[in-house]
Amino acid sequence: MRYPALALLLLLGPVRAICQVNTGCPWLNVATASGVLKSSESGPMATLAEGSSAACSFDYHDATASRVLKITVEEEKDSGQAMRAYKARCGAGATPLRAIGNEACAAEIKGPAYGEEVIGRVRDQIFTITVTTSAQHDPFMPREALGEKARNIAEQVAGALF
């Protein structure tokens, strides 16, 4: 073969394109976000509305409700002290969530959107996971499901941050 380098480039060229499909959110892909937000297996996929190294937001809309999954990560010099300020959002009687980063807690969201927020810390990084729905009585996302979905995503993000 006269041009082995060219042959190698042609063979390996498509690999780079395949490996870079999930751009925008370093902690979660669109398929996983869709699994969290969708009300049926056959519905459309969630869309990545915003993606950066500091925040990702996935949106999903169906006939019942609009649902949003948002992930934020911030690096803090004194993450222990910063976490104490964040934990105030969880409330005084909040139960700590075990096995999610160095520490984590959950907060209920009420208002124009209903949902659950998990706030956690991994080393010097504070992260928040927010799962909300526009419907107060969303049949796909009852109160218990919102909390479970937020905690599951928090486990994945905390694992990625370690």
DSSP file with accessible surface (Angstrom, degrees, kcal/mol):
  #  RESIDUE AA STRUCTURE BP1 BP2  ACC     N-H-->O    O-->H-N    N-H-->O    O-->H-N    TCO  KAPPA ALPHA  PHI   PSI    X-CA   Y-CA   Z-CA
    1    1 A M              0   0  187      0, 0.0     6,-0.0     0, 0.0     0, 0.0   0.000 360.0 360.0 360.0 131.7    0.0    0.0    0.0
    2    2 A R        +     0   0  208      1,-0.2     3,-0.2     2,-0.1     0, 0.0   0.813 360.0  35.9 -79.7 -32.6    1.4    3.4   -1.0
    3    3 A Y     >  +     0   0  142      1,-0.1     4,-2.1     2,-0.1    -1,-0.2  -0.571  60.2 159.0-124.8  71.1   -0.4    5.6    1.4
    4    4 A P  H  > S+     0   0   84      0, 0.0     4,-2.4     0, 0.0     5,-0.2   0.874  77.9  54.9 -64.4 -34.9   -0.8    3.8    4.8
    5    5 A A  H  > S+     0   0   79      2,-0.2     4,-2.3     1,-0.2     5,-0.2   0.915 108.3  48.8 -65.4 -39.2   -1.3    7.1    6.6
    6    6 A L  H  > S+     0   0   91      2,-0.2     4,-2.4     1,-0.2    -1,-0.2   0.922 110.8  50.4 -65.7 -42.6   -4.2    8.1    4.3
    7    7 A A  H  X S+     0   0   23     -4,-2.1     4,-1.9     1,-0.2    -2,-0.2   0.920 111.1  49.1 -61.7 -42.4   -5.8    4.7    4.7
    8    8 A L  H  X S+     0   0  100     -4,-2.4     4,-2.5     2,-0.2     5,-0.3   0.922 110.3  50.9 -64.2 -42.2   -5.6    5.0    8.5
    9    9 A L  H  X S+     0   0  120     -4,-2.3     4,-2.0     1,-0.2    -2,-0.2   0.918 109.9  49.9 -61.3 -43.1   -7.1    8.4    8.5
   10   10 A L  H  < S+     0   0  121     -4,-2.4    -1,-0.2     1,-0.2    -2,-0.2   0.870 113.8  46.0 -65.9 -35.0  -10.0    7.2    6.4
   11   11 A L  H  < S+     0   0  133     -4,-1.9     4,-0.2    -5,-0.2    -2,-0.2   0.885 121.8  34.6 -74.5 -39.6  -10.6    4.3    8.7
   12   12 A L  H >X S+     0   0   99     -4,-2.5     4,-0.9    -5,-0.2     3,-0.7   0.601  94.6  87.7 -94.3 -11.9  -10.4    6.3   12.0
   13   13 A G  H >X S+     0   0   38     -4,-2.0     4,-0.9    -5,-0.3     3,-0.6   0.919  87.6  50.2 -54.8 -47.5  -11.9    9.6   10.7
   14   14 A P  H 3> S+     0   0   73      0, 0.0     4,-2.1     0, 0.0    -1,-0.2   0.789  97.4  70.5 -66.8 -22.4  -15.6    8.7   11.5
   15   15 A V  H <> S+     0   0   73     -3,-0.7     4,-2.4    -4,-0.2     5,-0.2   0.919  95.2  53.1 -61.0 -41.5  -14.7    7.6   15.1
   16   16 A R  H <X S+     0   0  173     -4,-0.9     4,-0.9    -3,-0.6    -1,-0.2   0.927 109.4  48.4 -60.9 -43.3  -14.1   11.2   16.1
   17   17 A A  H >< S+     0   0   70     -4,-0.9     3,-0.6     1,-0.2    -1,-0.2   0.917 112.1  49.1 -64.8 -39.4  -17.5   12.2   14.9
   18   18 A I  H >< S+     0   0  121     -4,-2.1     3,-1.1     1,-0.2    -1,-0.2   0.905 108.9  52.7 -67.3 -40.3  -19.2    9.3   16.6
   19   19 A C  H 3< S+     0   0   98     -4,-2.4     3,-0.3     1,-0.2    -1,-0.2   0.658 105.0  55.9 -72.9 -14.3  -17.4   10.0   19.9
   20   20 A Q  T <<  +     0   0  103     -4,-0.9    -1,-0.2    -3,-0.6    -2,-0.1   0.105  69.5 111.5-108.7  28.1  -18.5   13.7   20.0
   21   21 A V    <   +     0   0  115     -3,-1.1     2,-1.5     1,-0.2    -1,-0.2   0.902  68.2  62.8 -68.2 -40.3  -22.3   13.2   19.7
   22   22 A N  S    S+     0   0   73     -3,-0.3     2,-0.3     2,-0.1    -1,-0.2  -0.563  70.7 156.7 -90.6  79.9  -23.0   14.4   23.3
   23   23 A T        +     0   0  100     -2,-1.5     2,-0.1    -3,-0.1    -3,-0.0  -0.741  49.0  37.3 -99.2 151.9  -21.9   18.0   23.2
   24   24 A G  S    S+     0   0   36     -2,-0.3    -1,-0.1    27,-0.0    -2,-0.1  -0.239 104.1  58.1 109.8 -45.9  -23.2   20.7   25.5
   25   25 A a        -     0   0    2     26,-0.2     3,-0.3     3,-0.1    28,-0.1  -0.941  55.1-168.3-125.7 113.2  -23.6   18.9   28.9
   26   26 A P  S    S+     0   0   82      0, 0.0    -1,-0.1     0, 0.0     3,-0.1   0.635  86.1  43.8 -74.8 -11.1  -20.7   17.2   30.5
   27   27 A W  S    S+     0   0   34      1,-0.3     2,-0.3    44,-0.1   133,-0.1   0.662 117.5  21.0-107.9 -19.2  -22.7   15.4   33.2
   28   28 A L        -     0   0    5     -3,-0.3    -1,-0.3    43,-0.0     2,-0.2  -0.996  64.0-135.9-154.1 141.8  -25.8   14.0   31.4
   29   29 A N     >  -     0   0   63     -2,-0.3     4,-2.2    -3,-0.1     5,-0.2  -0.538  31.7-108.7 -97.5 168.4  -26.8   13.1   27.8
   30   30 A V  H  > S+     0   0   43      1,-0.2     4,-2.8     2,-0.2    16,-0.4   0.868 115.5  57.6 -64.1 -36.4  -30.1   13.9   26.1
   31   31 A A  H  > S+     0   0   60      2,-0.2     4,-2.0     1,-0.2    -1,-0.2   0.929 109.0  44.6 -63.1 -43.4  -31.3   10.2   26.2
   32   32 A T  H  > S+     0   0   48      2,-0.2     4,-1.6     1,-0.2    -1,-0.2   0.926 113.5  50.3 -67.1 -43.2  -30.9   10.0   30.0
   33   33 A A  H  X S+     0   0    0     -4,-2.2     4,-2.2     1,-0.2     5,-0.2   0.909 108.8  52.9 -60.9 -39.5  -32.6   13.4   30.4
   34   34 A S  H  X S+     0   0    2     -4,-2.8     4,-2.9     1,-0.2    -1,-0.2   0.907 105.3  54.4 -62.6 -40.9  -35.5   12.2   28.2
   35   35 A G  H  < S+     0   0   55     -4,-2.0    -1,-0.2     1,-0.2    -2,-0.2   0.858 111.3  45.9 -61.2 -32.9  -35.9    9.1   30.3
   36   36 A V  H  < S+     0   0   16     -4,-1.6    -2,-0.2    -3,-0.1    -1,-0.2   0.891 123.3  32.1 -75.1 -39.9  -36.3   11.3   33.4
   37   37 A L  H  < S+     0   0    0     -4,-2.2    -2,-0.2    -5,-0.1    -3,-0.2   0.706  93.2 100.1 -96.4 -22.8  -38.7   13.8   31.8
   38   38 A K     <  -     0   0   27     -4,-2.9     3,-0.1    -5,-0.2     7,-0.1  -0.331  53.0-155.9 -73.7 150.9  -40.8   11.8   29.3
   39   39 A S  S    S+     0   0   44      1,-0.2     2,-0.3    -2,-0.0    -1,-0.1   0.558  79.5  23.2 -97.8 -12.4  -44.3   10.6   30.0
   40   40 A S  S >  S-     0   0   51      4,-0.1     3,-0.8     1,-0.1    -1,-0.2  -0.991  72.8-121.4-149.6 158.0  -44.2    7.7   27.4
   41   41 A E  T 3  S+     0   0  185     -2,-0.3    -1,-0.1     1,-0.2    -3,-0.0   0.798 111.7  49.9 -67.9 -29.0  -41.6    5.6   25.6
   42   42 A S  T 3  S+     0   0  116     -3,-0.0    -1,-0.2     3,-0.0     3,-0.1   0.506  88.4 105.7 -92.5  -2.1  -42.8    6.8   22.2
   43   43 A G  S <  S-     0   0   18     -3,-0.8    -5,-0.1     1,-0.1    19,-0.1  -0.102  81.0 -79.3 -72.5 174.1  -42.8   10.5   22.8
   44   44 A P        -     0   0   87      0, 0.0    -4,-0.1     0, 0.0    -1,-0.1  -0.235  52.6 -98.3 -68.5 162.5  -40.3   13.0   21.5
   45   45 A M        -     0   0   99      1,-0.1   -14,-0.1    -3,-0.1     2,-0.1  -0.420  38.1-102.9 -77.1 155.3  -36.9   13.4   23.1
   46   46 A A        -     0   0    4    -16,-0.4     2,-0.4    14,-0.1    14,-0.2  -0.354  37.8-129.2 -67.8 158.2  -36.1   16.1   25.6
   47   47 A T  E     -A   59   0A  84     12,-2.7    12,-2.6   -14,-0.1     2,-1.0  -0.906  10.3-121.8-114.7 144.7  -34.1   19.0   24.1
   48   48 A L  E     +A   58   0A  53     -2,-0.4    10,-0.2    10,-0.2     3,-0.1  -0.740  32.5 178.0 -81.5 103.8  -30.9   20.5   25.6
   49   49 A A  E     +     0   0A  57      8,-2.4     2,-0.3    -2,-1.0    -1,-0.2   0.820  68.4   8.8 -79.2 -31.7  -32.0   24.1   26.0
   50   50 A E  E     +A   57   0A  86      7,-1.5     7,-2.4    -3,-0.1     2,-0.4  -0.987  66.4 176.4-150.7 135.4  -28.7   25.3   27.5
   51   51 A G  E     +A   56   0A  35     -2,-0.3     2,-0.3     5,-0.2     5,-0.2  -0.966  17.3 129.3-147.9 128.7  -25.4   23.6   27.9
   52   52 A S        -     0   0   54      3,-1.6    -2,-0.0    -2,-0.4     0, 0.0  -0.921  68.7 -84.9-156.8-176.7  -22.1   24.8   29.3
   53   53 A S  S    S+     0   0  106     -2,-0.3     3,-0.1     1,-0.2   -28,-0.0   0.679 127.4  38.8 -73.8 -14.1  -19.4   23.8   31.8
   54   54 A A  S    S+     0   0   49      1,-0.3    19,-2.4    18,-0.1     2,-0.3   0.688 123.5  14.4-108.0 -22.0  -21.4   25.4   34.6
   55   55 A A  E     - B   0  72A  11     17,-0.2    -3,-1.6     2,-0.0     2,-0.3  -0.997  48.8-170.2-156.8 147.8  -25.0   24.6   33.7
   56   56 A a  E     -AB  51  71A   0     15,-2.7    15,-3.0    -2,-0.3     2,-0.4  -0.996   7.3-170.3-135.9 141.6  -27.3   22.3   31.6
   57   57 A S  E     -AB  50  70A  13     -7,-2.4    -8,-2.4    -2,-0.3    -7,-1.5  -0.991   1.9-167.5-135.7 125.1  -31.0   22.6   31.2
   58   58 A F  E     -AB  48  69A   0     11,-3.1    11,-2.4    -2,-0.4     2,-0.4  -0.943   8.6-161.7-112.8 133.3  -33.2   20.0   29.4
   59   59 A D  E     +AB  47  68A  38    -12,-2.6   -12,-2.7    -2,-0.4     2,-0.3  -0.901  10.1 179.7-116.7 145.8  -36.8   20.7   28.4
   60   60 A Y  E     - B   0  67A   6      7,-2.3     7,-3.4    -2,-0.4     2,-0.4  -0.990   4.3-171.8-143.7 134.7  -39.6   18.4   27.6
   61   61 A H  E     + B   0  66A 110     -2,-0.3     2,-0.2     5,-0.2     5,-0.2  -0.992  13.7 153.9-129.2 134.6  -43.2   19.3   26.6
   62   62 A D        -     0   0   40      3,-2.1    -2,-0.0    -2,-0.4   -24,-0.0  -0.793  60.6 -80.7-140.2-171.7  -46.3   17.1   26.1
   63   63 A A  S    S+     0   0  111     -2,-0.2     3,-0.1     1,-0.2    -2,-0.0   0.759 125.5  47.0 -66.7 -23.6  -50.0   17.5   26.4
   64   64 A T  S    S-     0   0   70      1,-0.3     2,-0.3    71,-0.0    -1,-0.2   0.896 121.4 -31.8 -85.1 -44.3  -50.0   17.2   30.2
   65   65 A A        -     0   0    6     69,-0.1    -3,-2.1    70,-0.1     2,-0.4  -0.981  50.3-103.7-164.9 168.9  -47.1   19.5   31.2
   66   66 A S  E     -B   61   0A  47     -2,-0.3    68,-2.0    -5,-0.2     2,-0.4  -0.933  38.7-165.8-105.2 135.8  -43.8   21.1   30.5
   67   67 A R  E     -BC  60 133A   0     -7,-3.4    -7,-2.3    -2,-0.4     2,-0.4  -0.955   5.9-166.7-127.2 144.6  -40.9   19.5   32.5
   68   68 A V  E     -BC  59 132A  41     64,-2.1    64,-2.7    -2,-0.4     2,-0.5  -0.993   9.8-166.3-133.8 136.6  -37.4   20.8   33.1
   69   69 A L  E     -BC  58 131A   0    -11,-2.4   -11,-3.1    -2,-0.4     2,-0.4  -0.994  18.0-175.9-117.8 120.0  -34.2   19.1   34.4
   70   70 A K  E     -BC  57 130A  77     60,-2.9    60,-2.7    -2,-0.5     2,-0.4  -0.976   9.1-171.1-123.7 136.8  -31.5   21.6   35.3
   71   71 A I  E     +BC  56 129A   0    -15,-3.0   -15,-2.7    -2,-0.4     2,-0.4  -0.987   6.2 179.4-124.3 129.2  -28.0   20.9   36.5
   72   72 A T  E     -BC  55 128A  26     56,-2.2    56,-2.1    -2,-0.4     2,-0.4  -0.980   5.5-172.8-127.5 147.3  -25.6   23.5   37.8
   73   73 A V  E     - C   0 127A  11    -19,-2.4     2,-0.4    -2,-0.4    54,-0.2  -0.993   4.9-178.8-138.1 129.4  -22.0   23.0   39.1
   74   74 A E  E     - C   0 126A  80     52,-2.8    52,-3.0    -2,-0.4     2,-0.5  -0.993  22.4-135.7-129.7 136.6  -20.0   25.8   40.8
   75   75 A E  E     - C   0 125A 144     -2,-0.4     2,-0.4    50,-0.2    50,-0.2  -0.788  26.1-170.0 -90.4 130.7  -16.4   25.6   42.0
   76   76 A E    >   -     0   0   57     48,-3.0     3,-0.6    -2,-0.5     4,-0.1  -0.964  26.9-143.6-123.8 141.0  -16.0   27.2   45.5
   77   77 A K  T 3  S+     0   0  220     -2,-0.4     2,-0.6     1,-0.3     3,-0.1   0.921 107.0  27.9 -66.4 -45.5  -12.8   28.0   47.4
   78   78 A D  T 3> S+     0   0   86      1,-0.1     4,-2.3     2,-0.1    -1,-0.3  -0.748  75.5 170.7-115.0  81.8  -14.4   27.1   50.7
   79   79 A S  H <> S+     0   0   13     -2,-0.6     4,-2.6    -3,-0.6     5,-0.2   0.803  72.6  60.0 -67.8 -27.8  -17.0   24.6   49.6
   80   80 A G  H  > S+     0   0   16      2,-0.2     4,-1.6     1,-0.2    -1,-0.2   0.943 110.2  41.0 -63.6 -46.1  -17.9   23.7   53.2
   81   81 A Q  H  > S+     0   0  117      2,-0.2     4,-1.4     1,-0.2    -2,-0.2   0.913 115.2  51.1 -68.4 -42.2  -19.0   27.2   54.0
   82   82 A A  H  X S+     0   0   17     -4,-2.3     4,-2.1     1,-0.2    -2,-0.2   0.903 107.1  54.9 -61.3 -38.6  -20.7   27.7   50.7
   83   83 A M  H  X S+     0   0    0     -4,-2.6     4,-2.9     1,-0.2    -1,-0.2   0.883 101.4  57.7 -64.8 -36.4  -22.6   24.4   51.2
   84   84 A R  H  X S+     0   0  155     -4,-1.6     4,-0.7     1,-0.2    -1,-0.2   0.912 108.0  47.4 -59.9 -40.4  -23.9   25.7   54.5
   85   85 A A  H >< S+     0   0   72     -4,-1.4     3,-0.7     1,-0.2     4,-0.4   0.921 113.5  47.7 -66.8 -42.2  -25.4   28.7   52.7
   86   86 A Y  H >< S+     0   0   34     -4,-2.1     3,-1.9     1,-0.2     4,-0.4   0.877 103.1  62.5 -64.6 -38.8  -26.9   26.4   50.0
   87   87 A K  H >X S+     0   0   79     -4,-2.9     3,-1.5     1,-0.3     4,-0.6   0.739  84.9  76.1 -63.3 -20.5  -28.3   24.0   52.6
   88   88 A A  G X< S+     0   0   78     -4,-0.7     3,-1.0    -3,-0.7    -1,-0.3   0.840  87.7  61.4 -58.8 -29.2  -30.5   26.8   54.0
   89   89 A R  G <4 S+     0   0  121     -3,-1.9    -1,-0.3    -4,-0.4    -2,-0.2   0.740  96.3  60.1 -68.3 -22.4  -32.7   26.2   50.9
   90   90 A b  G <4 S-     0   0   16     -3,-1.5    -1,-0.2    -4,-0.4    -2,-0.2   0.680 112.0-120.5 -78.7 -17.6  -33.3   22.7   52.1
   91   91 A G    X<  -     0   0   41     -3,-1.0     3,-1.3    -4,-0.6    -1,-0.1  -0.003  24.5 -78.4  94.2 159.4  -34.9   24.0   55.3
   92   92 A A  T 3  S+     0   0  117      1,-0.3    -1,-0.1    -4,-0.1    -3,-0.0   0.855 127.5  44.8 -65.5 -36.8  -34.1   23.5   59.0
   93   93 A G  T 3  S+     0   0   75     -3,-0.1    -1,-0.3     2,-0.1    -2,-0.1   0.225  81.3 139.6 -95.4  18.4  -35.6   20.0   59.3
   94   94 A A    <   -     0   0   37     -3,-1.3    -3,-0.1    -7,-0.1    13,-0.1  -0.355  50.6-131.1 -67.3 137.2  -34.1   18.6   56.0
   95   95 A T        -     0   0  113     11,-0.1    11,-0.5    -5,-0.1    -1,-0.1  -0.766  26.1-116.3 -86.2 128.8  -32.8   15.1   56.1
   96   96 A P        -     0   0   68      0, 0.0     2,-0.6     0, 0.0     9,-0.2  -0.359  25.1-124.0 -62.6 143.8  -29.3   14.7   54.7
   97   97 A L    >   -     0   0   32      7,-2.7     3,-0.6     3,-0.1     7,-0.3  -0.815  27.5-137.2 -90.7 125.0  -29.2   12.5   51.6
   98   98 A R  T 3  S+     0   0  200     -2,-0.6     3,-0.1     1,-0.2     5,-0.1  -0.487  75.0  15.1 -83.9 149.1  -26.7    9.7   52.1
   99   99 A A  T 3  S+     0   0   99     -2,-0.2     2,-0.5     2,-0.2    -1,-0.2   0.722  89.1 116.6  65.7  24.4  -24.2    8.5   49.5
  100  100 A I  S <  S-     0   0    5     -3,-0.6    21,-0.4     1,-0.2     3,-0.2  -0.902  88.1 -58.6-121.6  99.6  -24.5   11.5   47.2
  101  101 A G  S    S-     0   0   21     -2,-0.5    21,-0.2     1,-0.2    -1,-0.2  -0.170  95.8 -43.4  63.7-156.7  -21.2   13.3   47.1
  102  102 A N  S    S-     0   0   79     19,-3.1     2,-0.3     1,-0.3    -1,-0.2   0.833 127.1 -13.8 -75.0 -34.0  -19.6   14.5   50.4
  103  103 A E  E     +D  121   0A  47     18,-1.1    18,-2.4    -3,-0.2    -1,-0.3  -0.954  68.2 172.9-163.6 152.4  -23.0   15.9   51.5
  104  104 A A  E     -D  120   0A   3     -7,-0.3    -7,-2.7    -2,-0.3     2,-0.3  -0.987   7.1-173.4-159.8 156.4  -26.4   16.6   50.0
  105  105 A b  E     -D  119   0A   4     14,-2.3    14,-2.6    -2,-0.3     2,-0.3  -0.938  19.3-126.8-146.3 167.9  -29.9   17.6   50.9
  106  106 A A  E     -D  118   0A  21    -11,-0.5     2,-0.4    -2,-0.3    12,-0.2  -0.920  16.2-168.1-122.8 148.0  -33.2   18.0   49.1
  107  107 A A  E     -D  117   0A   8     10,-2.9    10,-2.9    -2,-0.3     2,-0.3  -0.992  20.5-126.8-134.0 141.5  -35.7   20.9   48.9
  108  108 A E  E     -D  116   0A  99     -2,-0.4     2,-0.5     8,-0.2     8,-0.2  -0.671  20.0-146.1 -86.2 140.6  -39.2   21.1   47.6
  109  109 A I  E     +D  115   0A  45      6,-2.8     6,-2.1    -2,-0.3     2,-0.3  -0.932  21.6 174.3-109.9 128.1  -40.1   23.7   45.0
  110  110 A K        +     0   0  151     -2,-0.5     4,-0.2     4,-0.2     3,-0.1  -0.950  35.4  59.1-129.7 151.8  -43.5   25.3   45.0
  111  111 A G  S    S-     0   0   31     -2,-0.3    -2,-0.0     1,-0.1     0, 0.0  -0.995 108.7  -7.0 137.5-139.3  -44.9   28.1   42.9
  112  112 A P  S    S+     0   0  131      0, 0.0     2,-0.3     0, 0.0    -1,-0.1   0.802 138.2  35.5 -65.8 -23.6  -45.4   28.5   39.2
  113  113 A A  S    S-     0   0   31     -3,-0.1     2,-0.4    22,-0.0    21,-0.2  -0.954  78.7-146.9-126.3 147.2  -43.4   25.2   38.8
  114  114 A Y  E     + E   0 133A  67     19,-2.9    19,-2.6    -2,-0.3     2,-0.3  -0.931  42.0 100.8-114.6 136.5  -43.5   22.3   41.1
  115  115 A G  E     -DE 109 132A   0     -6,-2.1    -6,-2.8    -2,-0.4     2,-0.4  -0.956  57.3 -81.9-178.2-161.5  -40.5   20.1   41.8
  116  116 A E  E     -DE 108 131A  16     15,-2.1    15,-2.5    -2,-0.3     2,-0.4  -0.988  24.2-160.5-137.6 141.2  -37.6   18.9   43.8
  117  117 A E  E     -DE 107 130A  26    -10,-2.9   -10,-2.9    -2,-0.4     2,-0.5  -0.986   2.4-161.0-124.9 132.7  -34.1   20.3   44.1
  118  118 A V  E     -DE 106 129A   0     11,-2.7    11,-2.5    -2,-0.4     2,-0.5  -0.966   7.3-165.9-110.4 130.2  -31.1   18.4   45.3
  119  119 A I  E     +DE 105 128A   0    -14,-2.6   -14,-2.3    -2,-0.5     2,-0.3  -0.970  19.3 163.2-116.5 128.2  -28.1   20.4   46.5
  120  120 A G  E     -DE 104 127A   0      7,-2.9     7,-2.7    -2,-0.5     2,-0.4  -0.910  29.0-137.7-143.0 170.1  -24.8   18.6   47.0
  121  121 A R  E     -DE 103 126A  50    -18,-2.4   -19,-3.1   -21,-0.4   -18,-1.1  -0.998  10.6-178.0-134.2 133.3  -21.1   19.0   47.4
  122  122 A V  E >   - E   0 125A   0      3,-2.6     3,-2.3    -2,-0.4     2,-0.1  -0.971  68.5 -57.7-128.2 111.7  -18.2   17.0   45.9
  123  123 A R  T 3  S-     0   0  143     -2,-0.4    39,-0.1     1,-0.3   -44,-0.0  -0.306 124.1 -12.0  53.4-113.8  -14.8   18.2   47.1
  124  124 A D  T 3  S+     0   0   61     -2,-0.1   -48,-3.0    -3,-0.1     2,-0.4   0.120 119.5  92.5-103.2  22.9  -14.7   21.9   46.1
  125  125 A Q  E <   -CE  75 122A  39     -3,-2.3    -3,-2.6   -50,-0.2     2,-0.5  -0.960  56.5-157.7-122.5 133.2  -17.7   21.8   43.8
  126  126 A I  E     -CE  74 121A   2    -52,-3.0   -52,-2.8    -2,-0.4     2,-0.3  -0.904  18.5-173.5-103.6 131.8  -21.3   22.6   44.7
  127  127 A F  E     -CE  73 120A   0     -7,-2.7    -7,-2.9    -2,-0.5     2,-0.4  -0.929  11.8-161.5-127.3 150.9  -24.0   21.1   42.4
  128  128 A T  E     -CE  72 119A   7    -56,-2.1   -56,-2.2    -2,-0.3     2,-0.5  -0.991   1.3-165.6-127.9 141.8  -27.7   21.5   42.1
  129  129 A I  E     -CE  71 118A   0    -11,-2.5   -11,-2.7    -2,-0.4     2,-0.5  -0.997  11.3-174.9-123.0 122.3  -30.2   19.2   40.4
  130  130 A T  E     -CE  70 117A  24    -60,-2.7   -60,-2.9    -2,-0.5     2,-0.5  -0.985   8.6-177.1-124.1 125.7  -33.7   20.6   39.8
  131  131 A V  E     +CE  69 116A   0    -15,-2.5   -15,-2.1    -2,-0.5     2,-0.3  -0.989  18.4 170.6-120.7 118.8  -36.5   18.6   38.3
  132  132 A T  E     -CE  68 115A  21    -64,-2.7   -64,-2.1    -2,-0.5     2,-0.3  -0.911  20.7-162.9-130.1 157.6  -39.8   20.6   37.8
  133  133 A T  E     -CE  67 114A   3    -19,-2.6   -19,-2.9    -2,-0.3   -66,-0.2  -0.970  21.4-139.5-133.5 149.3  -43.1   20.2   36.1
  134  134 A S  S    S+     0   0   60    -68,-2.0     2,-0.5    -2,-0.3   -67,-0.1   0.665  84.3  81.2 -81.3 -16.0  -45.6   22.9   35.2
  135  135 A A    >   -     0   0   22    -69,-0.3     3,-1.1     1,-0.2   -21,-0.1  -0.801  68.0-152.0 -97.1 126.4  -48.6   20.8   36.4
  136  136 A Q  T 3  S+     0   0  120     -2,-0.5     2,-0.2     1,-0.3    -1,-0.2   0.878 100.5  31.8 -62.1 -37.6  -49.4   20.7   40.1
  137  137 A H  T 3  S+     0   0  158      5,-0.1    -1,-0.3    -3,-0.1    -3,-0.0  -0.460  81.4 174.3-118.0  59.2  -50.9   17.2   39.7
  138  138 A D    <   -     0   0    4     -3,-1.1     3,-0.1     3,-0.4   -73,-0.0  -0.521  23.9-151.1 -67.6 117.6  -48.7   15.8   36.9
  139  139 A P  S    S+     0   0  103      0, 0.0    -1,-0.2     0, 0.0     0, 0.0   0.818  96.1  44.9 -65.6 -26.2  -49.8   12.2   36.6
  140  140 A F  S    S+     0   0   62      1,-0.2    -2,-0.1  -103,-0.1  -102,-0.0   0.775 120.2  39.9 -84.4 -27.5  -46.3   11.2   35.3
  141  141 A M  S    S+     0   0    3     -3,-0.1    -3,-0.4    -6,-0.1    -1,-0.2  -0.533  73.9 171.7-123.2  65.6  -44.4   13.2   37.9
  142  142 A P    >>  -     0   0   56      0, 0.0     4,-2.2     0, 0.0     3,-0.5  -0.246  53.8 -91.0 -65.7 167.9  -46.2   12.9   41.3
  143  143 A R  H 3> S+     0   0   83      1,-0.3     4,-1.8     2,-0.2     5,-0.2   0.870 127.1  49.5 -48.6 -47.3  -44.3   14.3   44.3
  144  144 A E  H 3> S+     0   0  141      1,-0.2     4,-2.2     2,-0.2    -1,-0.3   0.891 109.9  51.5 -64.1 -38.9  -42.5   11.1   45.1
  145  145 A A  H <> S+     0   0   20     -3,-0.5     4,-2.8     2,-0.2     5,-0.3   0.892 105.7  55.3 -67.2 -38.1  -41.3   10.6   41.5
  146  146 A L  H  X S+     0   0    5     -4,-2.2     4,-2.3     1,-0.2    -1,-0.2   0.939 110.8  44.9 -59.8 -46.3  -39.9   14.2   41.4
  147  147 A G  H  X S+     0   0    3     -4,-1.8     4,-2.4    -5,-0.2    -2,-0.2   0.919 113.9  48.5 -64.3 -43.7  -37.8   13.5   44.4
  148  148 A E  H  X S+     0   0  109     -4,-2.2     4,-2.5     2,-0.2    -2,-0.2   0.926 112.4  48.3 -64.6 -42.3  -36.6   10.1   43.3
  149  149 A K  H  X S+     0   0   39     -4,-2.8     4,-2.2     2,-0.2     5,-0.2   0.921 111.8  49.3 -65.7 -42.6  -35.7   11.4   39.8
  150  150 A A  H  X S+     0   0    0     -4,-2.3     4,-2.3    -5,-0.3    -1,-0.2   0.925 112.6  48.0 -63.0 -42.5  -33.8   14.4   41.3
  151  151 A R  H  X S+     0   0   85     -4,-2.4     4,-2.2     2,-0.2    -2,-0.2   0.910 110.1  52.3 -65.7 -40.2  -31.9   12.0   43.7
  152  152 A N  H  X S+     0   0   66     -4,-2.5     4,-1.6     2,-0.2    -1,-0.2   0.920 112.2  44.6 -62.1 -44.1  -31.0    9.6   40.9
  153  153 A I  H  X S+     0   0    2     -4,-2.2     4,-2.8     2,-0.2     5,-0.2   0.897 109.9  56.6 -66.8 -38.1  -29.6   12.3   38.7
  154  154 A A  H  X S+     0   0    0     -4,-2.3     4,-2.9    -5,-0.2     5,-0.2   0.908 105.2  52.1 -60.5 -38.8  -27.7   13.8   41.7
  155  155 A E  H  X S+     0   0   98     -4,-2.2     4,-2.2     2,-0.2    -1,-0.2   0.913 111.2  47.1 -62.1 -42.5  -26.0   10.4   42.2
  156  156 A Q  H  X S+     0   0   91     -4,-1.6     4,-2.0     2,-0.2    -2,-0.2   0.923 114.6  45.5 -66.3 -43.7  -24.9   10.4   38.5
  157  157 A V  H  X S+     0   0    0     -4,-2.8     4,-1.9     2,-0.2    -2,-0.2   0.932 112.1  51.1 -67.0 -43.6  -23.6   13.9   38.6
  158  158 A A  H  X S+     0   0    4     -4,-2.9     4,-1.2    -5,-0.2    -1,-0.2   0.921 110.0  50.9 -60.3 -41.3  -21.8   13.4   42.0
  159  159 A G  H  < S+     0   0   51     -4,-2.2     3,-0.4    -5,-0.2    -1,-0.2   0.903 109.7  49.9 -62.2 -38.6  -20.2   10.3   40.5
  160  160 A A  H  < S+     0   0   62     -4,-2.0    -1,-0.2     1,-0.2    -2,-0.2   0.824 109.1  52.6 -70.1 -29.1  -19.0   12.2   37.4
  161  161 A L  H  <        0   0   18     -4,-1.9    -1,-0.2    -5,-0.1    -2,-0.2   0.694 360.0 360.0 -81.1 -19.4  -17.6   15.0   39.7
  162  162 A F     <        0   0  111     -4,-1.2    -3,-0.1    -3,-0.4    -2,-0.1   0.486 360.0 360.0 -72.1 360.0  -15.5   12.6   41.8
